[in-house]
């Protein structure tokens, strides 16, 4: 008996799961991962720039930045920029004004404005997520936020070896979802610092 060469044939495609085609699912996934960069129908967006997580000693200046993109048209060229914060218990503060204001641009062109918010936070109770908020006459847009951990200057002697921030508060930041923050303290104040542990 002679052996015959193997015959090759194409296998049928595996069945596709029900639901939308792959491209829209991918787009939806990207939009869910990057909520701070979502643009509204009018073309305006607020994106936090810089680090998604910061640490500061109490009564020391700290800043975060956001980028505002909008069409320079009559309905969008007048707006106010403010900021607010949500603490670790989920309580939202009232909005506070910033020194960032609209600037002149070219009619019907996209305009980008970078704003920096400088704060002096009073103590550990100010720890939370800080958001830029832009209010146009017919819309309000907020960024994805910057988490700021505020530490008392002498907290090492009172808090014990380390202080943890709840993961749920850090994971509000899409870029920081895989990190845990530990503030380590030791006898020497210069050795106190922020360490990020990747999980």
Secondary structure by P-SEA (a helix, b strand, c coil): cccccbbbbbcccccccccccaaaaaaaaaaaacccccccccccccccccccbbbbccccccbbbbbbbbbbccccccbbbbbbbbcccccccccccccbbbbbbcccbbbbbbbbbbbbccccccbbbbbbbbbcccccccccbbbbbbbcccccccccccccccccccccccccccbbbbbccccccccbbbbbbcc
